[in-house]
Amino acid sequence: MFESEEDPVAKKYRLVIGTIIAAKKSLGIHTMSRLLGITEDAVLGALKPISSIVDLSSSNNAPPNFYHATFKEFITGKPQGNEEDTMFFIDDPKGACLGLPILKLLNNFLNQNVPNQPPLGHPDTWKGFLSKLSEYFPDHVQYAGKHLHSHLDLSKPLPGSQELRAEFKCFCTKNLLSFFAWQSFVEHRPYSHYKKLSAEFNRIEV
């Protein structure tokens, strides 16, 4: 099916299956494609070769499901078969594969939509933005804002991906304060929550 793990088709397969396995909530094809920054056809293209184990009969708004509950345990377990079969197994329980797509999505969303002029902490600054809640907060944006920290392991250095490090640097230097202000007004979490997150973000070297 794939020539190697570096094959673009193999990478897309691992990204899509890794998302289904590790996402903090079930995601429909449409939401998954927007979150990952790929087309719905690309998501379906990664899944159709394994349609014997993934139910794709629902609409694109419904999440794809494994026919057998044990498949998730199998595919995240110890690789079996020949060496070339190892690419089918997913060793990413926290969904680190989502770190880069979520950072790219948030950087783009924050740059285009979120107020970035002080005073960021004043309610009037956010009034116009929050009045368009349903328009500006589709499912993939809500997921990215809520679960970024879950898919970006800040307890250790970032992986060597130059693209990931560049997006993370952009997020920390240009969008971190706007992100915290946005999330504070949406999630209504206490200041201590963002103080802890800020310390973790600032500890990572980029």
PEVEN-V501580 format. One record per backbone hydrogen bond with DSSP energy under -1.0 kcal/mol. CO is the residue of the C=O (numbers start at 1). NH is the residue of the N-H. E is the energy in kcal/mol with one decimal. If there is no record, write none. Layout:
CO/NH/E
CO/NH/E
//
This chain:
4/7/-1.3
7/11/-2.5
8/12/-2.2
9/13/-2.3
10/14/-2.5
11/15/-2.2
12/16/-2.7
13/17/-2.8
14/18/-2.1
15/19/-1.7
16/20/-2.2
17/21/-2.3
18/22/-2.4
19/23/-2.3
28/32/-2.9
29/33/-2.4
30/34/-2.0
31/35/-2.4
32/36/-2.5
33/37/-1.2
33/38/-2.0
39/43/-1.8
40/44/-2.7
41/45/-2.5
42/46/-1.5
43/47/-1.1
44/48/-2.8
47/50/-1.7
48/51/-2.0
50/53/-2.2
50/54/-1.0
53/67/-2.2
55/65/-1.1
59/62/-1.6
60/30/-2.8
62/29/-1.0
65/55/-3.9
68/71/-1.8
70/74/-2.2
71/75/-3.1
72/76/-1.4
74/77/-1.1
75/90/-2.4
82/85/-1.3
83/86/-1.3
85/88/-1.8
86/89/-1.5
92/95/-1.5
95/98/-2.1
96/99/-1.7
98/102/-2.4
99/103/-2.2
100/104/-2.6
101/105/-2.3
102/106/-2.8
103/107/-2.7
104/108/-2.0
105/109/-2.8
106/110/-3.2
107/111/-2.1
108/112/-1.7
109/113/-2.2
119/122/-1.5
122/125/-1.5
123/126/-1.2
126/130/-3.0
127/131/-1.5
129/132/-1.2
130/133/-1.2
132/136/-2.6
133/137/-1.7
138/142/-2.4
139/143/-2.6
140/144/-2.1
141/145/-2.6
142/146/-2.1
143/147/-2.5
144/148/-1.1
147/151/-1.4
161/165/-2.2
162/166/-2.3
163/167/-2.3
164/168/-2.5
165/169/-2.3
166/170/-2.2
167/171/-2.3
168/172/-2.5
169/173/-2.4
170/174/-2.2
171/175/-1.2
171/176/-1.0
175/179/-2.5
176/180/-2.4
177/181/-2.5
178/182/-2.8
179/183/-2.8
180/184/-2.3
181/185/-1.9
182/186/-1.8
183/187/-3.5
184/188/-1.3
190/193/-1.2
191/195/-2.2
192/196/-2.0
193/197/-1.9
194/198/-2.7
195/199/-1.8
196/200/-1.8
197/201/-2.7
198/202/-2.6
//
